[in-house]
Amino acid sequence: MFSKLNNLYWFIRYTRNNSVKRKYYRYVEKEKKRLIELGVDKECLRLHCRSLSNSRNMHAEESYQGYRSNCSACR
């Protein structure tokens, strides 16, 4: 379900051109709106995007995994 977001955040992390980054952030925003309309938990989506935006942020990954293990809608 989050594979498109994973790809978009990969492009954001490894692109140096700011205008290209802005373009991909717009794509991310559209994809997040689409997922929310499908019924994805907003907090789970927020934490997942937070962990994708900076792969070195271990606290973001831990909080996402912790929330996902406790949330019945994310399973």
C-alpha positions in Angstrom: 0.0 0.0 0.0 2.9 2.4 0.8 5.1 1.4 -2.1 4.4 4.5 -4.1 5.3 6.7 -1.1 8.5 4.7 -0.6 9.5 5.5 -4.2 8.7 9.1 -3.9 10.6 9.7 -0.7 13.6 7.9 -2.2 13.6 10.4 -5.0 13.3 13.3 -2.5 16.3 12.0 -0.5 18.6 11.4 -3.4 17.8 14.5 -5.5 19.8 17.7 -5.1 17.8 20.0 -7.3 15.3 21.9 -5.1 12.7 22.4 -7.8 12.6 18.6 -8.4 12.3 18.0 -4.7 9.3 20.4 -4.6 7.7 18.5 -7.4 8.1 15.2 -5.6 6.7 16.7 -2.4 3.6 17.7 -4.4 3.3 14.1 -5.6 3.7 12.9 -2.0 0.9 15.2 -0.9 -1.5 13.9 -3.6 -0.6 10.3 -2.6 -1.2 11.0 1.1 -4.6 12.5 0.3 -5.5 9.5 -1.8 -4.5 7.1 0.9 -6.5 9.0 3.5 -9.6 8.8 1.3 -9.1 5.0 1.1 -9.3 4.9 4.9 -5.7 4.6 6.0 -5.1 5.6 9.6 -3.8 9.2 9.5 -1.3 8.8 12.4 0.1 5.6 10.9 0.6 7.5 7.6 2.2 10.4 9.3 4.7 8.3 11.2 5.5 6.3 8.1 6.2 9.4 6.1 8.3 10.8 9.0 10.4 7.6 9.0 10.8 7.7 5.2 11.9 11.3 5.0 15.0 10.6 7.0 16.3 7.0 6.9 18.8 7.7 9.7 16.2 8.8 12.2 16.0 5.7 14.3 13.5 7.2 16.7 11.0 7.8 13.9 11.3 4.2 12.8 10.8 2.9 16.3 7.8 5.1 17.0 6.2 4.0 13.7 6.8 0.3 14.5 5.5 0.7 18.0 2.4 2.5 16.8 1.8 -0.1 14.1 2.1 -3.0 16.5 -0.5 -1.5 18.9 -2.9 -0.2 16.3 -5.6 -2.7 15.1 -6.4 -0.7 11.9 -2.7 -0.8 10.7 -2.5 -4.6 10.8 
